[in-house]
């Protein structure tokens, strides 16, 4: 299989609005440096994981 060049990959990701879609998925789940899944209730962790697939 032929390797895709960095420029080709950039074009592909740009064509599907990858950055915007990634940010839209990440922002609702941003937890900051002081928080982590360790500090979440197990049920909430499972809810988050089920929401993002």
C-alpha positions as CSV (number, residue, x, y, z in Angstrom):
1,X,0.0,0.0,0.0
2,X,1.3,3.4,-0.9
3,X,2.0,5.9,1.9
4,X,0.0,9.1,1.8
5,X,2.2,12.2,1.9
6,X,1.7,14.8,4.7
7,X,0.3,17.3,2.2
8,X,-2.2,14.7,0.9
9,X,-3.2,13.8,4.4
10,X,-3.6,17.5,5.3
11,X,-5.9,18.0,2.2
12,X,-8.0,14.9,3.1
13,X,-8.5,16.0,6.7
14,X,-9.3,19.5,5.6
15,X,-11.9,18.3,3.1
16,X,-13.8,16.6,5.9
17,X,-13.4,19.4,8.4
18,X,-11.6,17.1,10.7
19,X,-10.3,19.8,13.1
20,X,-13.8,21.4,13.6
21,X,-15.4,18.0,14.1
22,X,-12.7,16.9,16.5
23,X,-13.1,20.1,18.6
24,X,-16.9,19.8,18.6
25,X,-16.5,16.3,20.0
26,X,-13.8,17.2,22.6
27,X,-15.1,20.5,24.0
28,X,-18.1,19.0,25.9
29,X,-15.9,16.5,27.6
30,X,-12.9,18.8,28.5
31,X,-12.1,18.0,32.1
32,X,-8.9,20.0,32.8
33,X,-5.7,18.9,34.4
34,X,-7.1,18.6,37.9
35,X,-9.9,16.3,36.9
36,X,-9.6,12.8,35.4
37,X,-11.7,9.7,35.0
38,X,-10.4,8.7,38.4
39,X,-12.6,11.5,39.9
40,X,-15.7,10.6,38.0
41,X,-18.4,8.2,39.2
42,X,-18.1,4.9,37.3
43,X,-21.6,5.3,36.0
44,X,-20.8,8.8,34.5
45,X,-17.6,7.4,32.8
46,X,-19.7,4.7,31.1
47,X,-22.3,7.3,30.0
48,X,-19.6,9.5,28.5
49,X,-18.0,6.6,26.7
50,X,-21.3,5.4,25.4
51,X,-22.1,8.9,24.1
52,X,-18.9,9.2,22.1
53,X,-19.1,5.6,20.8
